[in-house]
């Protein structure tokens, strides 16, 4: 690769507390997400650019249980071709162990969303749409 540029910005979590001592109590709100941009140029071809944005919002409706919306957007382009996808989802999750909020907290959850995307090869545009059900843990 001749040139490469990488940029990553992460927002690990900002809590808006209602006076509770733990950020995982009911009534609190968490804004989180991530974003990235990368560009690479081979010596004999066009650059490949990738942009990703993933913001989310969590409302704690009871201790350790949250619900909220999320958005995922990704666009990849190379020369005349490009593809993009957007997912809008509703998330629900449960934090398994919140005794120490300064350390990593294990969690499980699920998301149900709508997917919309397009592929443009420079001649034709193909659109896609559908639904998504995903499960996550960490």
N, CA, C and O atoms as CSV, one atom per row, in Angstrom:
chain,resi,resn,atom,element,x,y,z
A,1,UNK,N,N,0.829,-1.172,0.000
A,1,UNK,CA,C,0.000,0.000,0.000
A,1,UNK,C,C,0.874,1.237,0.000
A,1,UNK,O,O,1.849,1.343,0.744
A,2,UNK,N,N,0.503,2.145,-0.839
A,2,UNK,CA,C,1.260,3.381,-0.953
A,2,UNK,C,C,0.946,4.342,0.185
A,2,UNK,O,O,1.855,4.774,0.894
A,3,UNK,N,N,-0.309,4.676,0.368
A,3,UNK,CA,C,-0.721,5.608,1.428
A,3,UNK,C,C,-1.846,4.990,2.238
A,3,UNK,O,O,-2.720,4.321,1.688
A,4,UNK,N,N,-1.826,5.208,3.511
A,4,UNK,CA,C,-2.916,4.768,4.375
A,4,UNK,C,C,-3.175,5.826,5.431
A,4,UNK,O,O,-2.245,6.375,6.022
A,5,UNK,N,N,-4.419,6.098,5.653
A,5,UNK,CA,C,-4.829,7.031,6.701
A,5,UNK,C,C,-5.885,6.335,7.535
A,5,UNK,O,O,-6.853,5.802,6.994
A,6,UNK,N,N,-5.707,6.335,8.851
A,6,UNK,CA,C,-6.671,5.724,9.763
A,6,UNK,C,C,-7.069,6.753,10.809
A,6,UNK,O,O,-6.216,7.443,11.365
A,7,UNK,N,N,-8.336,6.851,11.069
A,7,UNK,CA,C,-8.838,7.750,12.097
A,7,UNK,C,C,-9.927,7.011,12.847
A,7,UNK,O,O,-10.850,6.472,12.236
A,8,UNK,N,N,-9.827,6.982,14.150
A,8,UNK,CA,C,-10.832,6.316,14.970
A,8,UNK,C,C,-11.208,7.235,16.116
A,8,UNK,O,O,-10.342,7.763,16.813
A,9,UNK,N,N,-12.490,7.419,16.301
A,9,UNK,CA,C,-12.968,8.212,17.428
A,9,UNK,C,C,-13.990,7.364,18.177
A,9,UNK,O,O,-14.955,6.886,17.580
A,10,UNK,N,N,-13.791,7.180,19.443
A,10,UNK,CA,C,-14.707,6.378,20.233
A,10,UNK,C,C,-15.255,7.167,21.399
A,10,UNK,O,O,-14.542,7.943,22.035
A,11,UNK,N,N,-16.498,6.965,21.667
A,11,UNK,CA,C,-17.146,7.567,22.814
A,11,UNK,C,C,-17.585,6.402,23.678
A,11,UNK,O,O,-18.609,5.779,23.396
A,12,UNK,N,N,-16.835,6.094,24.719
A,12,UNK,CA,C,-17.079,4.899,25.507
A,12,UNK,C,C,-18.371,4.982,26.299
A,12,UNK,O,O,-18.999,3.955,26.554
A,13,UNK,N,N,-18.768,6.131,26.680
A,13,UNK,CA,C,-20.027,6.256,27.393
A,13,UNK,C,C,-20.079,7.510,28.229
A,13,UNK,O,O,-19.173,7.778,29.018
A,14,UNK,N,N,-21.116,8.264,28.065
A,14,UNK,CA,C,-21.356,9.435,28.897
A,14,UNK,C,C,-22.671,9.182,29.615
A,14,UNK,O,O,-23.699,8.953,28.976
A,15,UNK,N,N,-22.642,9.223,30.935
A,15,UNK,CA,C,-23.844,8.976,31.713
A,15,UNK,C,C,-24.447,10.293,32.174
A,15,UNK,O,O,-23.738,11.201,32.608
A,16,UNK,N,N,-25.755,10.381,32.073
A,16,UNK,CA,C,-26.501,11.506,32.606
A,16,UNK,C,C,-27.256,10.967,33.813
A,16,UNK,O,O,-28.246,10.250,33.667
A,17,UNK,N,N,-26.789,11.310,34.991
A,17,UNK,CA,C,-27.317,10.732,36.217
A,17,UNK,C,C,-28.418,11.597,36.802
A,17,UNK,O,O,-28.421,12.820,36.661
A,18,UNK,N,N,-29.341,10.937,37.455
A,18,UNK,CA,C,-30.422,11.641,38.136
A,18,UNK,C,C,-30.169,11.691,39.636
A,18,UNK,O,O,-31.111,11.789,40.422
A,19,UNK,N,N,-28.914,11.625,40.033
A,19,UNK,CA,C,-28.576,11.692,41.447
A,19,UNK,C,C,-28.295,10.342,42.067
A,19,UNK,O,O,-27.966,10.269,43.250
A,20,UNK,N,N,-28.417,9.261,41.296
A,20,UNK,CA,C,-28.118,7.934,41.825
A,20,UNK,C,C,-26.612,7.758,41.964
A,20,UNK,O,O,-25.841,8.397,41.248
A,21,UNK,N,N,-26.195,6.900,42.877
A,21,UNK,CA,C,-24.771,6.672,43.081
A,21,UNK,C,C,-24.176,5.769,42.002
A,21,UNK,O,O,-22.974,5.848,41.749
A,22,UNK,N,N,-24.955,4.935,41.372
A,22,UNK,CA,C,-24.468,4.041,40.317
A,22,UNK,C,C,-25.002,4.514,38.968
A,22,UNK,O,O,-26.159,4.923,38.881
A,23,UNK,N,N,-24.183,4.467,37.912
A,23,UNK,CA,C,-24.683,4.875,36.607
A,23,UNK,C,C,-25.670,3.890,36.009
A,23,UNK,O,O,-26.283,4.202,34.988
A,24,UNK,N,N,-25.854,2.710,36.599
A,24,UNK,CA,C,-26.717,1.678,36.030
A,24,UNK,C,C,-28.080,1.597,36.708
A,24,UNK,O,O,-28.777,0.594,36.551
A,25,UNK,N,N,-28.476,2.614,37.451
A,25,UNK,CA,C,-29.769,2.632,38.140
A,25,UNK,C,C,-30.848,3.194,37.226
A,25,UNK,O,O,-30.546,3.882,36.251
A,26,UNK,N,N,-32.100,2.903,37.540
A,26,UNK,CA,C,-33.205,3.381,36.707
A,26,UNK,C,C,-33.254,4.902,36.706
A,26,UNK,O,O,-32.962,5.550,37.711
A,27,UNK,N,N,-33.628,5.456,35.564
A,27,UNK,CA,C,-33.704,6.896,35.398
A,27,UNK,C,C,-32.480,7.506,34.756
A,27,UNK,O,O,-32.525,8.660,34.330
A,28,UNK,N,N,-31.392,6.772,34.673
A,28,UNK,CA,C,-30.174,7.299,34.063
A,28,UNK,C,C,-30.162,7.052,32.555
A,28,UNK,O,O,-30.843,6.162,32.047
A,29,UNK,N,N,-29.372,7.861,31.857
A,29,UNK,CA,C,-29.265,7.792,30.404
A,29,UNK,C,C,-27.788,7.689,30.044
A,29,UNK,O,O,-26.950,8.369,30.635
A,30,UNK,N,N,-27.472,6.833,29.069
A,30,UNK,CA,C,-26.100,6.680,28.590
A,30,UNK,C,C,-26.053,6.958,27.090
A,30,UNK,O,O,-26.804,6.367,26.314
A,31,UNK,N,N,-25.169,7.856,26.696
A,31,UNK,CA,C,-24.907,8.141,25.292
A,31,UNK,C,C,-23.578,7.496,24.943
A,31,UNK,O,O,-22.569,7.788,25.584
A,32,UNK,N,N,-23.552,6.621,23.937
A,32,UNK,CA,C,-22.310,5.943,23.579
A,32,UNK,C,C,-22.243,5.750,22.074
A,32,UNK,O,O,-23.208,6.023,21.359
A,33,UNK,N,N,-21.118,5.286,21.607
A,33,UNK,CA,C,-20.979,5.016,20.191
A,33,UNK,C,C,-19.540,5.017,19.750
A,33,UNK,O,O,-18.622,5.132,20.562
A,34,UNK,N,N,-19.353,4.888,18.447
A,34,UNK,CA,C,-18.013,4.909,17.881
A,34,UNK,C,C,-18.093,5.377,16.433
A,34,UNK,O,O,-19.167,5.408,15.832
A,35,UNK,N,N,-16.954,5.735,15.895
A,35,UNK,CA,C,-16.878,6.149,14.503
A,35,UNK,C,C,-15.469,5.940,13.987
A,35,UNK,O,O,-14.511,5.992,14.758
A,36,UNK,N,N,-15.332,5.705,12.702
A,36,UNK,CA,C,-13.999,5.524,12.134
A,36,UNK,C,C,-13.982,5.936,10.667
A,36,UNK,O,O,-15.013,5.949,9.995
A,37,UNK,N,N,-12.801,6.267,10.192
A,37,UNK,CA,C,-12.563,6.564,8.779
A,37,UNK,C,C,-11.213,5.976,8.406
A,37,UNK,O,O,-10.235,6.127,9.138
A,38,UNK,N,N,-11.168,5.312,7.276
A,38,UNK,CA,C,-9.885,4.807,6.789
A,38,UNK,C,C,-9.794,5.031,5.290
A,38,UNK,O,O,-10.802,5.028,4.583
A,39,UNK,N,N,-8.585,5.222,4.821
A,39,UNK,CA,C,-8.327,5.418,3.402
A,39,UNK,C,C,-7.017,4.739,3.058
A,39,UNK,O,O,-6.012,4.939,3.740
A,40,UNK,N,N,-7.023,3.943,2.011
A,40,UNK,CA,C,-5.794,3.287,1.573
A,40,UNK,C,C,-5.684,3.400,0.054
A,40,UNK,O,O,-6.671,3.251,-0.666
A,41,UNK,N,N,-4.477,3.664,-0.415
A,41,UNK,CA,C,-4.222,3.832,-1.846
A,41,UNK,C,C,-3.159,2.854,-2.302
A,41,UNK,O,O,-1.993,2.997,-1.935
A,42,UNK,N,N,-3.537,1.861,-3.097
A,42,UNK,CA,C,-2.514,0.991,-3.662
A,42,UNK,C,C,-1.745,1.736,-4.754
A,42,UNK,O,O,-2.216,2.755,-5.259
A,43,UNK,N,N,-0.606,1.248,-5.106
A,43,UNK,CA,C,0.213,1.928,-6.115
A,43,UNK,C,C,-0.427,1.923,-7.498
A,43,UNK,O,O,-0.180,2.828,-8.294
A,44,UNK,N,N,-1.239,0.923,-7.791
A,44,UNK,CA,C,-1.772,0.787,-9.146
A,44,UNK,C,C,-3.294,0.883,-9.235
A,44,UNK,O,O,-3.882,0.285,-10.136
A,45,UNK,N,N,-3.951,1.613,-8.336
A,45,UNK,CA,C,-5.400,1.692,-8.399
A,45,UNK,C,C,-5.961,2.820,-7.569
A,45,UNK,O,O,-5.224,3.574,-6.934
A,46,UNK,N,N,-7.291,2.926,-7.584
A,46,UNK,CA,C,-7.936,4.007,-6.822
A,46,UNK,C,C,-7.937,3.725,-5.319
A,46,UNK,O,O,-7.798,2.583,-4.880
A,47,UNK,N,N,-8.095,4.786,-4.556
A,47,UNK,CA,C,-8.135,4.677,-3.096
A,47,UNK,C,C,-9.416,3.997,-2.651
A,47,UNK,O,O,-10.456,4.116,-3.299
A,48,UNK,N,N,-9.328,3.287,-1.545
A,48,UNK,CA,C,-10.504,2.696,-0.915
A,48,UNK,C,C,-10.745,3.466,0.369
A,48,UNK,O,O,-9.870,3.536,1.232
A,49,UNK,N,N,-11.940,4.047,0.497
A,49,UNK,CA,C,-12.314,4.845,1.670
A,49,UNK,C,C,-13.456,4.156,2.406
A,49,UNK,O,O,-14.418,3.700,1.787
A,50,UNK,N,N,-13.347,4.083,3.716
A,50,UNK,CA,C,-14.389,3.486,4.547
A,50,UNK,C,C,-14.738,4.446,5.675
A,50,UNK,O,O,-13.852,4.939,6.373
A,51,UNK,N,N,-16.016,4.707,5.851
A,51,UNK,CA,C,-16.525,5.553,6.931
A,51,UNK,C,C,-17.555,4.765,7.721
A,51,UNK,O,O,-18.444,4.149,7.135
A,52,UNK,N,N,-17.446,4.778,9.054
A,52,UNK,CA,C,-18.386,4.077,9.917
A,52,UNK,C,C,-18.788,4.988,11.075
A,52,UNK,O,O,-17.934,5.618,11.699
A,53,UNK,N,N,-20.088,5.057,11.362
A,53,UNK,CA,C,-20.625,5.795,12.514
A,53,UNK,C,C,-21.619,4.894,13.229
A,53,UNK,O,O,-22.451,4.252,12.586
A,54,UNK,N,N,-21.538,4.840,14.570
A,54,UNK,CA,C,-22.417,3.976,15.350
A,54,UNK,C,C,-22.817,4.621,16.681
A,54,UNK,O,O,-22.309,4.205,17.721
A,55,UNK,N,N,-23.700,5.613,16.690
A,55,UNK,CA,C,-24.163,6.185,17.959
A,55,UNK,C,C,-25.308,5.360,18.560
A,55,UNK,O,O,-26.052,4.697,17.835
A,56,UNK,N,N,-25.440,5.408,19.889
A,56,UNK,CA,C,-26.566,4.749,20.554
A,56,UNK,C,C,-26.919,5.501,21.835
A,56,UNK,O,O,-26.114,6.257,22.378
A,57,UNK,N,N,-28.130,5.273,22.295
A,57,UNK,CA,C,-28.649,5.920,23.494
A,57,UNK,C,C,-29.326,4.847,24.333
A,57,UNK,O,O,-30.129,4.072,23.812
A,58,UNK,N,N,-29.016,4.791,25.623
A,58,UNK,CA,C,-29.593,3.780,26.515
A,58,UNK,C,C,-30.306,4.458,27.669
A,58,UNK,O,O,-29.751,5.338,28.328
A,59,UNK,N,N,-31.551,4.036,27.910
A,59,UNK,CA,C,-32.353,4.523,29.027
A,59,UNK,C,C,-32.477,3.371,30.025
A,59,UNK,O,O,-32.993,2.307,29.685
A,60,UNK,N,N,-32.004,3.581,31.255
A,60,UNK,CA,C,-32.100,2.547,32.276
A,60,UNK,C,C,-33.492,2.610,32.901
A,60,UNK,O,O,-33.817,3.546,33.631
A,61,UNK,N,N,-34.311,1.592,32.599
A,61,UNK,CA,C,-35.694,1.570,33.069
A,61,UNK,C,C,-35.829,0.869,34.412
A,61,UNK,O,O,-36.830,1.046,35.107
A,62,UNK,N,N,-34.840,0.081,34.779
A,62,UNK,CA,C,-34.744,-0.530,36.102
A,62,UNK,C,C,-33.256,-0.792,36.344
A,62,UNK,O,O,-32.462,-0.700,35.407
A,63,UNK,N,N,-32.864,-1.112,37.567
A,63,UNK,CA,C,-31.440,-1.345,37.798
A,63,UNK,C,C,-30.875,-2.408,36.845
A,63,UNK,O,O,-31.386,-3.525,36.767
A,64,UNK,N,N,-29.818,-2.038,36.130
A,64,UNK,CA,C,-29.083,-2.923,35.224
A,64,UNK,C,C,-29.809,-3.256,33.915
A,64,UNK,O,O,-29.232,-3.964,33.090
A,65,UNK,N,N,-31.018,-2.795,33.683
A,65,UNK,CA,C,-31.759,-3.106,32.456
A,65,UNK,C,C,-31.982,-1.821,31.659
A,65,UNK,O,O,-32.476,-0.827,32.190
A,66,UNK,N,N,-31.609,-1.856,30.370
A,66,UNK,CA,C,-31.740,-0.661,29.540
A,66,UNK,C,C,-32.412,-0.972,28.206
A,66,UNK,O,O,-32.376,-2.098,27.710
A,67,UNK,N,N,-33.025,0.070,27.647
A,67,UNK,CA,C,-33.601,0.019,26.306
A,67,UNK,C,C,-33.190,1.310,25.592
A,67,UNK,O,O,-32.848,2.301,26.238
A,68,UNK,N,N,-33.226,1.292,24.273
A,68,UNK,CA,C,-32.901,2.519,23.561
A,68,UNK,C,C,-32.636,2.294,22.091
A,68,UNK,O,O,-32.503,1.158,21.636
A,69,UNK,N,N,-32.559,3.391,21.347
A,69,UNK,CA,C,-32.320,3.318,19.908
A,69,UNK,C,C,-30.826,3.309,19.581
A,69,UNK,O,O,-29.996,3.760,20.370
A,70,UNK,N,N,-30.510,2.783,18.401
A,70,UNK,CA,C,-29.140,2.852,17.898
A,70,UNK,C,C,-29.174,3.040,16.387
A,70,UNK,O,O,-30.155,2.708,15.722
A,71,UNK,N,N,-28.097,3.573,15.871
A,71,UNK,CA,C,-27.941,3.805,14.443
A,71,UNK,C,C,-26.583,3.281,14.025
A,71,UNK,O,O,-25.593,3.507,14.721
A,72,UNK,N,N,-26.517,2.588,12.907
A,72,UNK,CA,C,-25.241,2.140,12.344
A,72,UNK,C,C,-25.217,2.566,10.879
A,72,UNK,O,O,-26.154,2.296,10.128
A,73,UNK,N,N,-24.143,3.228,10.488
A,73,UNK,CA,C,-23.982,3.668,9.102
A,73,UNK,C,C,-22.582,3.309,8.640
A,73,UNK,O,O,-21.604,3.559,9.344
A,74,UNK,N,N,-22.488,2.725,7.461
A,74,UNK,CA,C,-21.181,2.425,6.880
A,74,UNK,C,C,-21.223,2.700,5.382
A,74,UNK,O,O,-22.188,2.366,4.696
A,75,UNK,N,N,-20.145,3.321,4.891
A,75,UNK,CA,C,-19.996,3.593,3.462
A,75,UNK,C,C,-18.583,3.223,3.050
A,75,UNK,O,O,-17.607,3.616,3.689
A,76,UNK,N,N,-18.490,2.457,1.968
A,76,UNK,CA,C,-17.209,2.048,1.412
A,76,UNK,C,C,-17.199,2.466,-0.050
A,76,UNK,O,O,-18.152,2.195,-0.781
A,77,UNK,N,N,-16.125,3.126,-0.483
A,77,UNK,CA,C,-16.020,3.527,-1.888
A,77,UNK,C,C,-14.629,3.219,-2.414
A,77,UNK,O,O,-13.635,3.293,-1.691
A,78,UNK,N,N,-14.587,2.871,-3.699
A,78,UNK,CA,C,-13.326,2.607,-4.384
A,78,UNK,C,C,-13.543,2.924,-5.857
A,78,UNK,O,O,-14.282,2.228,-6.554
A,79,UNK,N,N,-12.895,3.976,-6.316
A,79,UNK,CA,C,-13.099,4.398,-7.704
A,79,UNK,C,C,-14.537,4.829,-7.927
A,79,UNK,O,O,-15.072,5.647,-7.180
A,80,UNK,N,N,-15.166,4.268,-8.970
A,80,UNK,CA,C,-16.561,4.594,-9.279
A,80,UNK,C,C,-17.567,3.766,-8.486
A,80,UNK,O,O,-18.760,4.067,-8.503
A,81,UNK,N,N,-17.107,2.736,-7.797
A,81,UNK,CA,C,-18.004,1.849,-7.057
A,81,UNK,C,C,-18.125,2.289,-5.599
A,81,UNK,O,O,-17.165,2.771,-4.997
A,82,UNK,N,N,-19.319,2.113,-5.051
A,82,UNK,CA,C,-19.537,2.406,-3.636
A,82,UNK,C,C,-20.675,1.555,-3.103
A,82,UNK,O,O,-21.548,1.117,-3.852
A,83,UNK,N,N,-20.652,1.333,-1.815
A,83,UNK,CA,C,-21.759,0.654,-1.146
A,83,UNK,C,C,-21.984,1.324,0.189
A,83,UNK,O,O,-21.046,1.798,0.830
A,84,UNK,N,N,-23.233,1.359,0.599
A,84,UNK,CA,C,-23.564,1.958,1.884
A,84,UNK,C,C,-24.681,1.155,2.535
A,84,UNK,O,O,-25.476,0.508,1.854
A,85,UNK,N,N,-24.727,1.206,3.849
A,85,UNK,CA,C,-25.768,0.522,4.605
A,85,UNK,C,C,-26.091,1.338,5.851
A,85,UNK,O,O,-25.205,1.909,6.486
A,86,UNK,N,N,-27.372,1.382,6.184
A,86,UNK,CA,C,-27.856,2.052,7.385
A,86,UNK,C,C,-28.761,1.090,8.137
A,86,UNK,O,O,-29.633,0.456,7.544
A,87,UNK,N,N,-28.552,0.983,9.440
A,87,UNK,CA,C,-29.402,0.158,10.295
A,87,UNK,C,C,-29.921,1.040,11.420
A,87,UNK,O,O,-29.143,1.688,12.120
A,88,UNK,N,N,-31.227,1.063,11.588
A,88,UNK,CA,C,-31.870,1.745,12.715
A,88,UNK,C,C,-32.497,0.653,13.560
A,88,UNK,O,O,-33.308,-0.127,13.061
A,89,UNK,N,N,-32.130,0.586,14.850
A,89,UNK,CA,C,-32.562,-0.537,15.678
A,89,UNK,C,C,-33.034,-0.091,17.051
A,89,UNK,O,O,-32.678,0.985,17.534
A,90,UNK,N,N,-33.837,-0.936,17.664
A,90,UNK,CA,C,-34.235,-0.804,19.065
A,90,UNK,C,C,-33.460,-1.858,19.837
A,90,UNK,O,O,-33.487,-3.036,19.482
A,91,UNK,N,N,-32.766,-1.438,20.898
A,91,UNK,CA,C,-31.922,-2.332,21.696
A,91,UNK,C,C,-32.500,-2.530,23.083
A,91,UNK,O,O,-33.180,-1.654,23.617
A,92,UNK,N,N,-32.223,-3.688,23.660
A,92,UNK,CA,C,-32.522,-3.953,25.063
A,92,UNK,C,C,-31.368,-4.774,25.610
A,92,UNK,O,O,-30.873,-5.679,24.938
A,93,UNK,N,N,-30.939,-4.464,26.818
A,93,UNK,CA,C,-29.817,-5.195,27.384
A,93,UNK,C,C,-29.882,-5.261,28.896
A,93,UNK,O,O,-30.611,-4.512,29.547
A,94,UNK,N,N,-29.097,-6.181,29.433
A,94,UNK,CA,C,-29.040,-6.371,30.878
A,94,UNK,C,C,-27.582,-6.490,31.291
A,94,UNK,O,O,-26.826,-7.269,30.711
A,95,UNK,N,N,-27.193,-5.716,32.293
A,95,UNK,CA,C,-25.835,-5.768,32.839
A,95,UNK,C,C,-25.805,-6.845,33.919
A,95,UNK,O,O,-26.610,-6.815,34.850
A,96,UNK,N,N,-24.880,-7.794,33.798
A,96,UNK,CA,C,-24.876,-8.968,34.671
A,96,UNK,C,C,-24.244,-8.734,36.031
A,96,UNK,O,O,-24.673,-9.338,37.014
A,97,UNK,N,N,-23.239,-7.876,36.116
A,97,UNK,CA,C,-22.533,-7.666,37.384
A,97,UNK,C,C,-22.071,-6.216,37.440
A,97,UNK,O,O,-21.142,-5.827,36.732
A,98,UNK,N,N,-22.716,-5.422,38.276
A,98,UNK,CA,C,-22.385,-3.992,38.348
A,98,UNK,C,C,-21.818,-3.611,39.709
A,98,UNK,O,O,-21.937,-2.457,40.121
A,99,UNK,N,N,-21.212,-4.546,40.406
A,99,UNK,CA,C,-20.675,-4.231,41.738
A,99,UNK,C,C,-19.554,-3.209,41.677
A,99,UNK,O,O,-19.405,-2.400,42.594
A,100,UNK,N,N,-18.753,-3.233,40.598
A,100,UNK,CA,C,-17.637,-2.298,40.476
A,100,UNK,C,C,-17.787,-1.539,39.156
A,100,UNK,O,O,-17.327,-2.026,38.123
A,101,UNK,N,N,-18.429,-0.337,39.159
A,101,UNK,CA,C,-18.653,0.398,37.907
A,101,UNK,C,C,-17.379,0.939,37.260
A,101,UNK,O,O,-17.436,1.476,36.154
A,102,UNK,N,N,-16.223,0.807,37.932
A,102,UNK,CA,C,-14.973,1.280,37.331
A,102,UNK,C,C,-14.297,0.195,36.490
A,102,UNK,O,O,-13.304,0.476,35.818
A,103,UNK,N,N,-14.812,-1.039,36.512
A,103,UNK,CA,C,-14.222,-2.119,35.718
A,103,UNK,C,C,-15.191,-2.527,34.616
A,103,UNK,O,O,-16.326,-2.052,34.577
A,104,UNK,N,N,-14.753,-3.396,33.734
A,104,UNK,CA,C,-15.603,-3.877,32.645
A,104,UNK,C,C,-16.802,-4.621,33.218
A,104,UNK,O,O,-16.661,-5.432,34.135
A,105,UNK,N,N,-17.971,-4.342,32.677
A,105,UNK,CA,C,-19.206,-4.935,33.163
A,105,UNK,C,C,-19.751,-5.896,32.121
A,105,UNK,O,O,-20.024,-5.474,30.998
A,106,UNK,N,N,-19.922,-7.182,32.450
A,106,UNK,CA,C,-20.485,-8.121,31.475
A,106,UNK,C,C,-21.953,-7.797,31.195
A,106,UNK,O,O,-22.675,-7.342,32.082
A,107,UNK,N,N,-22.389,-8.037,29.953
A,107,UNK,CA,C,-23.754,-7.705,29.555
A,107,UNK,C,C,-24.253,-8.673,28.488
A,107,UNK,O,O,-23.461,-9.343,27.825
A,108,UNK,N,N,-25.559,-8.738,28.331
A,108,UNK,CA,C,-26.218,-9.477,27.259
A,108,UNK,C,C,-27.322,-8.580,26.715
A,108,UNK,O,O,-27.819,-7.704,27.422
A,109,UNK,N,N,-27.705,-8.798,25.460
A,109,UNK,CA,C,-28.762,-7.983,24.901
A,109,UNK,C,C,-29.196,-8.447,23.528
A,109,UNK,O,O,-28.664,-9.409,22.975
A,110,UNK,N,N,-30.179,-7.736,22.992
A,110,UNK,CA,C,-30.706,-8.037,21.663
A,110,UNK,C,C,-31.108,-6.736,20.981
A,110,UNK,O,O,-31.383,-5.731,21.636
A,111,UNK,N,N,-31.137,-6.775,19.659
A,111,UNK,CA,C,-31.536,-5.605,18.870
A,111,UNK,C,C,-32.417,-6.065,17.716
A,111,UNK,O,O,-32.163,-7.105,17.107
A,112,UNK,N,N,-33.443,-5.293,17.423
A,112,UNK,CA,C,-34.328,-5.526,16.286
A,112,UNK,C,C,-34.334,-4.252,15.469
A,112,UNK,O,O,-34.612,-3.174,15.996
A,113,UNK,N,N,-34.026,-4.367,14.166
A,113,UNK,CA,C,-33.905,-3.152,13.383
A,113,UNK,C,C,-34.265,-3.318,11.922
A,113,UNK,O,O,-34.563,-4.412,11.443
A,114,UNK,N,N,-34.225,-2.192,11.234
A,114,UNK,CA,C,-34.481,-2.131,9.801
A,114,UNK,C,C,-33.186,-1.787,9.084
A,114,UNK,O,O,-32.445,-0.906,9.520
A,115,UNK,N,N,-32.908,-2.486,7.975
A,115,UNK,CA,C,-31.690,-2.291,7.193
A,115,UNK,C,C,-32.063,-1.691,5.843
A,115,UNK,O,O,-33.036,-2.099,5.209
A,116,UNK,N,N,-31.271,-0.719,5.420
A,116,UNK,CA,C,-31.424,-0.130,4.097
A,116,UNK,C,C,-30.027,0.077,3.528
A,116,UNK,O,O,-29.132,0.548,4.229
A,117,UNK,N,N,-29.842,-0.271,2.270
A,117,UNK,CA,C,-28.516,-0.113,1.697
A,117,UNK,C,C,-28.569,-0.014,0.186
A,117,UNK,O,O,-29.616,-0.206,-0.434
A,118,UNK,N,N,-27.416,0.289,-0.394
A,118,UNK,CA,C,-27.319,0.414,-1.848
A,118,UNK,C,C,-25.908,0.074,-2.300
A,118,UNK,O,O,-24.932,0.308,-1.587
A,119,UNK,N,N,-25.825,-0.482,-3.499
A,119,UNK,CA,C,-24.543,-0.756,-4.135
A,119,UNK,C,C,-24.558,-0.075,-5.495
A,119,UNK,O,O,-25.469,-0.295,-6.294
A,120,UNK,N,N,-23.565,0.739,-5.755
A,120,UNK,CA,C,-23.444,1.467,-7.022
A,120,UNK,C,C,-22.117,1.086,-7.655
A,120,UNK,O,O,-21.058,1.419,-7.124
A,121,UNK,N,N,-22.162,0.382,-8.798
A,121,UNK,CA,C,-20.926,-0.040,-9.454
A,121,UNK,C,C,-20.484,0.926,-10.548
A,121,UNK,O,O,-19.583,0.613,-11.325
A,122,UNK,N,N,-21.107,2.084,-10.612
A,122,UNK,CA,C,-20.776,3.066,-11.643
A,122,UNK,C,C,-21.709,3.002,-12.833
A,122,UNK,O,O,-21.760,3.934,-13.635
A,123,UNK,N,N,-22.457,1.895,-12.956
A,123,UNK,CA,C,-23.407,1.729,-14.065
A,123,UNK,C,C,-24.829,1.556,-13.565
A,123,UNK,O,O,-25.758,2.177,-14.080
A,124,UNK,N,N,-24.993,0.711,-12.562
A,124,UNK,CA,C,-26.306,0.413,-11.994
A,124,UNK,C,C,-26.264,0.619,-10.492
A,124,UNK,O,O,-25.207,0.558,-9.866
A,125,UNK,N,N,-27.446,0.865,-9.926
A,125,UNK,CA,C,-27.587,0.977,-8.480
A,125,UNK,C,C,-28.534,-0.130,-8.022
A,125,UNK,O,O,-29.653,-0.239,-8.522
A,126,UNK,N,N,-28.087,-0.941,-7.080
A,126,UNK,CA,C,-28.898,-2.008,-6.526
A,126,UNK,C,C,-29.226,-1.632,-5.092
A,126,UNK,O,O,-28.322,-1.360,-4.302
A,127,UNK,N,N,-30.512,-1.614,-4.742
A,127,UNK,CA,C,-30.939,-1.273,-3.386
A,127,UNK,C,C,-31.326,-2.535,-2.626
A,127,UNK,O,O,-31.836,-3.492,-3.208
A,128,UNK,N,N,-31.077,-2.524,-1.321
A,128,UNK,CA,C,-31.485,-3.629,-0.457
A,128,UNK,C,C,-32.232,-3.059,0.743
A,128,UNK,O,O,-32.015,-1.916,1.143
A,129,UNK,N,N,-33.109,-3.871,1.302
A,129,UNK,CA,C,-33.774,-3.494,2.551
A,129,UNK,C,C,-34.225,-4.773,3.241
A,129,UNK,O,O,-34.395,-5.812,2.602
A,130,UNK,N,N,-34.414,-4.684,4.530
A,130,UNK,CA,C,-34.841,-5.858,5.276
A,130,UNK,C,C,-34.869,-5.573,6.760
A,130,UNK,O,O,-34.765,-4.425,7.190
A,131,UNK,N,N,-35.011,-6.628,7.535
A,131,UNK,CA,C,-35.016,-6.518,8.988
A,131,UNK,C,C,-33.839,-7.300,9.553
A,131,UNK,O,O,-33.289,-8.188,8.901
A,132,UNK,N,N,-33.468,-6.952,10.770
A,132,UNK,CA,C,-32.320,-7.563,11.417
A,132,UNK,C,C,-32.673,-7.880,12.861
A,132,UNK,O,O,-33.275,-7.064,13.558
A,133,UNK,N,N,-32.294,-9.065,13.299
A,133,UNK,CA,C,-32.387,-9.435,14.705
A,133,UNK,C,C,-31.002,-9.898,15.119
A,133,UNK,O,O,-30.464,-10.838,14.534
A,134,UNK,N,N,-30.422,-9.257,16.112
A,134,UNK,CA,C,-29.089,-9.646,16.547
A,134,UNK,C,C,-29.048,-9.787,18.067
A,134,UNK,O,O,-29.811,-9.152,18.796
A,135,UNK,N,N,-28.146,-10.627,18.508
A,135,UNK,CA,C,-27.923,-10.839,19.937
A,135,UNK,C,C,-26.469,-10.465,20.216
A,135,UNK,O,O,-25.586,-10.734,19.401
A,136,UNK,N,N,-26.228,-9.851,21.359
A,136,UNK,CA,C,-24.870,-9.427,21.675
A,136,UNK,C,C,-24.566,-9.682,23.139
A,136,UNK,O,O,-25.468,-9.749,23.974
A,137,UNK,N,N,-23.295,-9.823,23.436
A,137,UNK,CA,C,-22.810,-10.025,24.790
A,137,UNK,C,C,-21.367,-9.568,24.864
A,137,UNK,O,O,-20.691,-9.412,23.847
A,138,UNK,N,N,-20.927,-9.365,26.039
A,138,UNK,CA,C,-19.544,-8.944,26.199
A,138,UNK,C,C,-19.133,-8.839,27.646
A,138,UNK,O,O,-17.989,-8.493,27.939
